[in-house]
Amino acid sequence: PRQRAYGPWIFPLLRLLAPLTQLRGTPFDPFGYSRDRRLERRLLADYEMLLMEIMDDLEPANHGYAVELARLPEQIRGYGPVKERNARQAAQRQAELLRLFRRPPRRAAA
């Protein structure tokens, strides 16, 4: 997508939209059905499920992987295609970390 420039005529329109912030997250949210908003809701739901799994299976052996998993959303930044790319990369890393979290490598005894 291309960035667009708007003139000063847009400010009155934005002032009309400002009170509609109460509609965010409701079925009446005019922007709630956009691709980005749907992605954000899916990412949030997936993250909540991930945290539940981490809490259920947390042990000293997999603590480091749990911390890395919990920090993955920090990597999902940007808008539009940038956010989608970052979400795909984070999902790949999550799959690797989840595998390790579920079966942490055994450490040799000294």
N, C-alpha and C positions, 0 to 999 in steps of 0.2 A: 504493500500500500504506500501511496505517496502522501507526504505531509501537504497540508493545504493551508494557504494563508487567507485569513478573513479580515475584513475591514472593521471599523468601529461599529458598524451596524449590528454586529453579532452580540454586543454587550446587553442591549435590552432583552434580547431573546434569552441569553443566559440568566438574566435576572428573573425571567419568568420560570425558568427551569429550577432555579435554586430551591424554592419551597418544596419541590417534588422529591427532595432527598428522603423524605419520610416513606416514600414508596420503595426504597431500596430493599431488596431481598423479598419483596412480596410478588404475587403474581401480576401486579399492576405496574411493575418496574419497566419503564419503556426500553431500558438498555439491558435488562436481565436475561434476555434470550440471545444476546450476541454470542459469537463464538468464544470470545475471551471470557465472558462471565460464566458460560457453561464449563469451560476448562477450569476456571478458578474454583467453582463449586465441586467439580469432580476431584480436583487436587486436594481440596480440604477434606472431603469425605475419605479419600484414600489415605491421607495423612492420619486422620483420626483412627482408622482401622489399623494402620501401622503401629501407632502408639499403643493401642490396646494389645497387639501381639507382643510388642517389646515389654510392656509391663507384665504380661503373663509369663514370659519366658526368660526374664532377665536373671543372669547369673554372673558371678565375677569373671568367668571365662569369656563371656560375650559382651561385657560392659562397653569396651571400646567400639565395637561394631554398633551397639545401640546408640552411642553418642553420635557416631557418624551418620547413622540413619536419621536420627532426630534433627540433624543439621542440614539435611539435603534440601529442604525448601528454601534455604538461604540462597541457593544457586539458581532458583527459578525466578528470574527477573526479566524486565522488559515488557513490551507490548506486542501483540500480534504475532508475526512469524518468529520474532526473537524469543518471545516467551514460550512458544510451542517448541522451538528447537531446544531451549534450555530444559523444558519439561521432559522431552524425549531423552536427553542426556542424563538427567537426574533419574529417570526411570531405569535406564540401563545400569547406572551405578547402584541404584536401590536393589536391583535383582542380584547383583554380585554381593552386596553387603548382606542381604537377607540370607543368601546361601551360607555365607560365613557365620552369620549370627545364629542360624539354626544348627549348624554343625561347626563350632569353633575348632580350629586345628589344635591337636594335642601338643602340649609342650613337653619336651624331654626333661626328665628329672635330672638335676645337677648331681 
